[in-house]
Amino acid sequence: MINSPIEGFIFVHCPSVDGRFIRANEILKFKEEENMSKEKIKVTSAEIIVTCKPKKNPYYEIKYLEVGKDEYIIGYGSYDLGIVNNWYNNYFEIVTEELTPAERIRRLEEKKATLELQIKNQEKYNKIRKIGDDFALAVKALQDSGFSRDEAMQIFIVSNASIMIPPFSKR
C-alpha cells in the first residue's frame, strides 16, 4: 500500500505498464482503524438499496434514518456489496425509540386507519374491475354473434345501465 495523494484514501500500486495507482476495494473514506474507534451511527431504521442503470453494474447504498430526524439519508455507497454490507454491520446501530404508551397507541391507530382505507379502496377497485371484466366478456360474446364492436358496446351499455352507472357516480 502507498500513502494516498488524497487524505484518508488507500491506494495500491498497480503492476501495470504505465505504473498507475488503483483503488483498493473502491475509495475508502476513512482508514479502517479510524473508523473502528468512532461511535456507531444510531438509527431507527437502515437498509441496503440497489440502483442500476441499463448495461451498468448495480450500485449499493445504505438508506438510513437517524434517531430524532424525519428525513432518510442515502449514503455509504459502493459497487461492491461486501463493502456496503461491512459498513452496514460496523457503522450503524439500530435502536428502538422509547415511546410513551399514548404515542404507541396513536401510531397504531394511524396504521390501522391507513390499512382500513387501503382495504376500502381495494374493494371499490375490485367492484369496478368486475364490471369492466363483465363488459369485456359481454362485448366479445356479442361480437362473436355477428354484431360490430360499436353495436355490441351500445347493446351492453343500454342493457346494463342500471348496474354500471352507480359505481362511477359515487366518486
N, C-alpha and C positions, 0 to 999 in steps of 0.2 A: 504494500500500500504506500501511497505517496501523499504527502501533505497537499491538500487541495488549494487551488488558486482562489476558490470561493470558500469563505469561512464556514465551517460546520458541515461541509460535504466531504464524502470519502470517494476517492478516485483510485483506480487500479491502472498501472501502466500496461498498455495493451501491446503484446508482442506482434504488432502489425508492421508492415513495410514502412509506413510513414511515422511510426512511433507516437501515434495519438494517445490521448487519455480516454478511457471509457469509464462509465459509471458502474459501480458495483451494486447490483440489485436496485436499480433506479437511484436517483439522487436522494440521499437520506438527509432529512432536515437537521438532525442533531446527531452527535456522536452517541453511540449506544450507552456508554457509561454516564453521560449527562442525563439522558432520558430516564434511566433507571432510578436516579436519585430524586427526580421530580415527583410531586404528588400526582396521583391519578386524577383525571377529569371526572367530576361527579355528574352523572347524567341520570335522567329518569327513563330514557329510552335510547337505544343505539342499534343500528342495523347496517349491514353492508349492502350497498346498492350497486347495480351494474348498469353502465351506459355503453352503448356500442353503436358506431356508425357503420353503414354498409361497407363491407370489404375491409374493415378495420378490426383490430383486436379489442376485446372487451376491456373497459376501464372500471376499476373497482374503487369505491369511495365509501366513507363512513358517514352516515346521516345520524346526527345525534341531537338530543335536547338536553341542554344543561339545566341543572336544578335551579328553579326560580325564574327561568326565562320562558318566553312564549313562542319564540321562533326557533325552528330547526336550523342547524348548521350542517353544511356538507363539506367535508374536508378529508385529510389523510388519504389521498388517492394515489393509486399506482396501477400499472398494467399487470402486476404480479399479485395474485390473490394471497399468496403466502405472506407477503409483507403486510398487506392490509389486515389479514387475519391476526398477525403478530401485534400490530398496532391496536386492534380491537381488544385483544386479550390483555395487553400490557399497559395501555394508557387510559382505559376507561373503567370506571366503577359505577355499576348500575345500582342506584339507591331508590328506595321507595319513599315517597313523600309521606310525612306524618300528617294525616288528615284528621280533622275532628269528625266525630260521628255525624254531625249535621252536614258537613261538607261531603262526606261519603254518600249520604242519603241523597243529597242534591245531585251529585254526579250520576248516581244510579238511576234517579228519576229522569234525568236528561237522556241517558242511554235508552231507557225504556220508551220514552216518548219518541225518540228517533226510530227505534225498531217498529213501534206501532204505526208510525207514519209510512215507513217502508212497506210494511205488510198491507196497509190500506191502498197505497199506490200500486202495489203488485196485483191486488185483487181487481182494481179498476183496469189495469193493463190487460189482465187475463180475460176479463169480460169483453173488452174491445177487440182483443186478438181473436177470440172465439167468433165474434160477429164477422170479422174480416175473413177468417177461415171458412165460415159458412157461406159468405158471399162468394169467395173464390170458387168453392166447390159447386155452388148452385149455378154460377155463370158458366163454368166449364161444362156442367151437365146440359144446360140449355144450348150451349154452342154445339155439343155433340148431337143434339136433337135436330140441328139444322138452322138454328137462329144465328144471326150475326152477333158479334161481340157487343155492339151497342144495344141491339134489341134485347139480348139476354140480360144486360145490366139494367135496362129500363124495367123489364118484367120483374126482376128480383127486387128492385128498389120499391116499385109500386106495391108488390105483394107483401113486402116486409117492412113497410114504412113505420108501422107502429112499434116494431121491435128495434129498428136501427136508430131512430131519431132520439129517444130518451137518453141513452148513454152519452151521446155527444152534446145534448142540450144542458147537461148537468155540470159543465165545465165552469 
